[in-house]
Amino acid sequence: MSATFGVIVFPGSNCDHDAYHALAHVMNAKAKFLWHKDTDLSGIDFLLIPGGFSYGDYLRSGAIARFSPVMQEVTQFALSGGPVLGICNGFQILLEAGLLPGAMLHNENLRFICKQVHLRCESTDTMFTRSLESGQVIQVPVAHGEGNYFTDEDTLKKLRDNDQIIFRYSDAKGKVSEEANINGSIDNIAGICNKERNVMGMMPHPERAVEKQLGSDDGKLIFESILNELAVA
Protein backbone atom coordinates (compact mmCIF):
# COMPACT_ATOMS: atom_id res chain seq x y z
CA MET A 1 0.00 0.00 0.00
CA SER A 2 1.40 3.38 -1.00
CA ALA A 3 2.07 6.05 1.61
CA THR A 4 -0.32 8.97 2.02
CA PHE A 5 1.02 12.53 2.27
CA GLY A 6 -0.91 15.17 4.18
CA VAL A 7 -0.39 18.76 2.97
CA ILE A 8 -1.51 21.18 5.67
CA VAL A 9 -3.37 24.33 4.59
CA PHE A 10 -3.44 27.43 6.79
CA PRO A 11 -5.25 30.70 6.03
CA GLY A 12 -2.64 32.50 3.95
CA SER A 13 -0.82 29.41 2.66
CA ASN A 14 0.12 29.88 -0.98
CA CYS A 15 2.41 26.94 -1.71
CA ASP A 16 -0.02 24.19 -0.70
CA HIS A 17 -1.10 23.53 -4.28
CA ASP A 18 2.53 23.61 -5.45
CA ALA A 19 3.34 20.92 -2.89
CA TYR A 20 0.28 18.88 -3.82
CA HIS A 21 1.14 19.14 -7.51
CA ALA A 22 4.72 18.03 -6.91
CA LEU A 23 3.61 15.04 -4.87
CA ALA A 24 0.48 13.90 -6.70
CA HIS A 25 1.08 14.93 -10.30
CA VAL A 26 4.86 14.78 -10.67
CA MET A 27 5.91 12.12 -8.16
CA ASN A 28 2.64 10.14 -8.53
CA ALA A 29 2.23 9.90 -4.77
CA LYS A 30 -1.03 9.78 -2.84
CA ALA A 31 -1.68 13.18 -1.29
CA LYS A 32 -4.52 14.99 0.43
CA PHE A 33 -5.06 18.46 1.86
CA LEU A 34 -5.49 18.92 5.61
CA TRP A 35 -7.23 22.08 6.83
CA HIS A 36 -5.67 23.88 9.79
CA LYS A 37 -8.67 22.98 11.96
CA ASP A 38 -8.39 19.25 11.23
CA THR A 39 -7.43 17.12 14.22
CA ASP A 40 -7.61 13.66 12.65
CA LEU A 41 -4.36 12.51 11.05
CA SER A 42 -5.36 8.87 10.78
CA GLY A 43 -4.14 7.31 7.55
CA ILE A 44 -1.44 9.95 7.07
CA ASP A 45 2.11 8.63 6.74
CA PHE A 46 3.96 11.89 6.04
CA LEU A 47 3.16 15.51 6.82
CA LEU A 48 4.23 18.45 4.68
CA ILE A 49 3.83 21.98 6.00
CA PRO A 50 4.04 24.24 2.94
CA GLY A 51 5.17 27.79 2.42
CA GLY A 52 3.14 30.96 2.21
CA PHE A 53 2.10 33.62 4.67
CA SER A 54 0.04 31.77 7.27
CA TYR A 55 -2.28 34.24 9.02
CA GLY A 56 -0.61 37.04 7.07
CA ASP A 57 2.64 36.54 9.01
CA TYR A 58 1.27 38.80 11.74
CA LEU A 59 3.39 38.99 14.92
CA ARG A 60 6.15 36.78 13.42
CA SER A 61 6.20 34.31 10.57
CA GLY A 62 4.56 31.11 11.82
CA ALA A 63 3.78 32.53 15.27
CA ILE A 64 -0.02 32.30 14.94
CA ALA A 65 -0.11 29.10 12.85
CA ARG A 66 1.76 27.39 15.65
CA PHE A 67 -1.50 27.59 17.69
CA SER A 68 -3.78 26.13 15.00
CA PRO A 69 -5.65 23.00 16.16
CA VAL A 70 -3.81 20.80 13.67
CA MET A 71 -0.44 21.68 15.19
CA GLN A 72 -1.18 19.76 18.39
CA GLU A 73 -1.62 16.70 16.23
CA VAL A 74 1.47 17.54 14.17
CA THR A 75 3.49 17.73 17.38
CA GLN A 76 2.23 14.36 18.59
CA PHE A 77 2.84 12.88 15.14
CA ALA A 78 6.41 14.15 15.11
CA LEU A 79 7.17 13.15 18.71
CA SER A 80 5.97 9.62 17.94
CA GLY A 81 8.44 9.39 15.06
CA GLY A 82 6.23 10.47 12.17
CA PRO A 83 8.10 12.21 9.33
CA VAL A 84 7.47 15.92 8.83
CA LEU A 85 8.86 18.34 6.25
CA GLY A 86 8.41 22.10 6.66
CA ILE A 87 9.19 24.30 3.67
CA CYS A 88 9.73 28.07 3.99
CA ASN A 89 6.80 29.23 6.14
CA GLY A 90 6.49 25.58 7.16
CA PHE A 91 10.06 25.73 8.50
CA GLN A 92 9.17 28.89 10.39
CA ILE A 93 6.12 27.17 11.91
CA LEU A 94 8.22 24.19 13.03
CA LEU A 95 10.61 26.60 14.75
CA GLU A 96 7.76 28.40 16.49
CA ALA A 97 6.29 25.07 17.58
CA GLY A 98 9.60 24.00 19.11
CA LEU A 99 9.93 20.97 16.85
CA LEU A 100 13.18 22.42 15.50
CA PRO A 101 15.67 24.66 17.32
CA GLY A 102 16.40 28.27 16.46
CA ALA A 103 14.46 31.21 15.05
CA MET A 104 14.01 33.20 11.85
CA LEU A 105 14.98 36.86 11.52
CA HIS A 106 14.31 39.27 8.68
CA ASN A 107 16.69 38.84 5.76
CA GLU A 108 19.93 40.68 6.40
CA ASN A 109 19.26 43.14 3.58
CA LEU A 110 15.66 43.63 4.82
CA ARG A 111 14.35 42.78 1.36
CA PHE A 112 12.17 39.98 0.08
CA ILE A 113 14.31 37.51 -1.90
CA CYS A 114 12.87 35.52 -4.80
CA LYS A 115 15.37 33.74 -7.04
CA GLN A 116 17.14 30.47 -7.81
CA VAL A 117 19.88 29.53 -5.34
CA HIS A 118 22.38 26.73 -4.88
CA LEU A 119 22.36 24.43 -1.88
CA ARG A 120 25.05 22.02 -0.76
CA CYS A 121 23.84 18.81 0.82
CA GLU A 122 25.65 18.44 4.14
CA SER A 123 24.15 15.15 5.30
CA THR A 124 22.59 12.18 3.54
CA ASP A 125 21.72 10.52 6.84
CA THR A 126 18.03 11.45 6.69
CA MET A 127 15.03 10.05 4.88
CA PHE A 128 14.87 13.40 3.07
CA THR A 129 18.34 13.25 1.52
CA ARG A 130 19.43 9.65 0.96
CA SER A 131 18.96 10.05 -2.79
CA LEU A 132 21.62 12.77 -2.75
CA GLU A 133 25.36 12.55 -2.24
CA SER A 134 27.22 14.34 0.51
CA GLY A 135 28.49 17.62 -0.90
CA GLN A 136 26.12 17.47 -3.88
CA VAL A 137 24.90 20.86 -5.08
CA ILE A 138 21.29 21.32 -6.11
CA GLN A 139 19.48 24.34 -7.49
CA VAL A 140 16.10 25.36 -6.07
CA PRO A 141 14.25 28.67 -5.72
CA VAL A 142 13.73 30.75 -2.59
CA ALA A 143 10.94 33.22 -1.87
CA HIS A 144 11.06 34.72 1.61
CA GLY A 145 11.47 37.88 3.64
CA GLU A 146 12.28 36.23 6.96
CA GLY A 147 14.72 33.45 6.13
CA ASN A 148 17.70 34.57 8.19
CA TYR A 149 18.18 31.52 10.41
CA PHE A 150 19.62 32.26 13.85
CA THR A 151 20.46 30.30 16.94
CA ASP A 152 22.84 30.64 19.89
CA GLU A 153 26.37 29.26 19.80
CA ASP A 154 25.60 26.29 22.06
CA THR A 155 22.73 25.16 19.84
CA LEU A 156 24.81 25.73 16.70
CA LYS A 157 27.52 23.49 18.15
CA LYS A 158 24.92 20.79 18.83
CA LEU A 159 23.59 21.08 15.27
CA ARG A 160 27.11 20.60 13.94
CA ASP A 161 28.04 17.81 16.35
CA ASN A 162 24.82 15.89 15.73
CA ASP A 163 24.97 16.26 11.93
CA GLN A 164 21.68 18.16 11.95
CA ILE A 165 22.67 20.77 9.36
CA ILE A 166 21.24 19.29 6.16
CA PHE A 167 21.63 22.10 3.60
CA ARG A 168 23.85 25.18 3.37
CA TYR A 169 23.70 28.02 0.86
CA SER A 170 26.64 27.73 -1.54
CA ASP A 171 27.74 28.71 -5.01
CA ALA A 172 27.31 26.46 -8.05
CA LYS A 173 30.56 24.65 -7.26
CA GLY A 174 29.61 23.96 -3.66
CA LYS A 175 31.70 26.67 -2.03
CA VAL A 176 30.07 27.92 1.17
CA SER A 177 30.90 31.60 1.56
CA GLU A 178 29.57 34.94 2.73
CA GLU A 179 28.81 35.82 -0.89
CA ALA A 180 26.64 32.71 -1.25
CA ASN A 181 24.74 33.47 1.94
CA ILE A 182 21.65 35.10 0.48
CA ASN A 183 19.90 36.12 3.70
CA GLY A 184 22.54 36.27 6.45
CA SER A 185 21.72 32.89 8.03
CA ILE A 186 24.20 31.78 10.65
CA ASP A 187 26.71 29.30 9.18
CA ASN A 188 24.94 29.59 5.79
CA ILE A 189 22.20 27.28 7.09
CA ALA A 190 19.37 26.62 4.65
CA GLY A 191 17.90 23.49 6.24
CA ILE A 192 18.15 21.48 9.45
CA CYS A 193 16.62 18.39 11.03
CA ASN A 194 15.80 17.46 14.60
CA LYS A 195 18.06 15.20 16.64
CA GLU A 196 15.79 12.22 15.93
CA ARG A 197 16.09 12.99 12.18
CA ASN A 198 12.37 12.62 11.36
CA VAL A 199 11.60 16.36 11.14
CA MET A 200 13.28 18.64 8.61
CA GLY A 201 12.81 22.31 7.83
CA MET A 202 14.25 24.17 4.85
CA MET A 203 13.72 27.68 3.52
CA PRO A 204 14.20 26.92 -0.22
CA HIS A 205 11.31 25.39 -2.19
CA PRO A 206 12.00 21.89 -3.59
CA GLU A 207 8.33 21.60 -4.63
CA ARG A 208 8.95 24.43 -7.09
CA ALA A 209 11.91 22.59 -8.60
CA VAL A 210 10.40 19.35 -9.87
CA GLU A 211 10.04 20.25 -13.57
CA LYS A 212 12.85 21.36 -15.86
CA GLN A 213 10.51 23.80 -17.60
CA LEU A 214 10.54 25.86 -14.39
CA GLY A 215 14.33 26.06 -14.27
CA SER A 216 15.32 22.97 -12.29
CA ASP A 217 14.05 19.55 -11.30
CA ASP A 218 16.62 19.05 -8.53
CA GLY A 219 13.87 19.16 -5.93
CA LYS A 220 12.71 15.75 -7.13
CA LEU A 221 15.75 14.23 -5.43
CA ILE A 222 14.32 15.15 -2.05
CA PHE A 223 10.89 13.72 -2.85
CA GLU A 224 12.42 10.61 -4.40
CA SER A 225 14.38 10.04 -1.21
CA ILE A 226 11.24 10.38 0.90
CA LEU A 227 9.23 8.03 -1.31
CA ASN A 228 12.00 5.43 -1.35
CA GLU A 229 12.22 5.51 2.44
CA LEU A 230 8.46 5.22 2.89
CA ALA A 231 8.33 2.30 0.45
CA VAL A 232 10.63 0.22 2.61
CA ALA A 233 9.37 1.40 6.01
Salt bridges, closest charged atoms under 4 A:
ASP18 OD2 - ARG208 NE 3.25
GLU96 OE1 - ARG60 NH2 2.82
GLU122 OE2 - ARG120 NE 2.56
GLU122 OE1 - ARG168 NH1 2.50
ASP125 OD1 - ARG130 NH2 3.23
ASP125 OD2 - ARG197 NE 3.58
ASP161 OD2 - LYS157 NZ 2.61
ASP163 OD2 - ARG197 NH2 3.56
ASP187 OD2 - ARG160 NE 3.20
ASP187 OD2 - ARG168 NH2 2.55
GLU207 OE2 - HIS205 ND1 2.68
GLU211 OE2 - HIS21 NE2 3.31
ASP217 OD1 - LYS212 NZ 3.47
GLU229 OE1 - ARG130 NH1 2.95
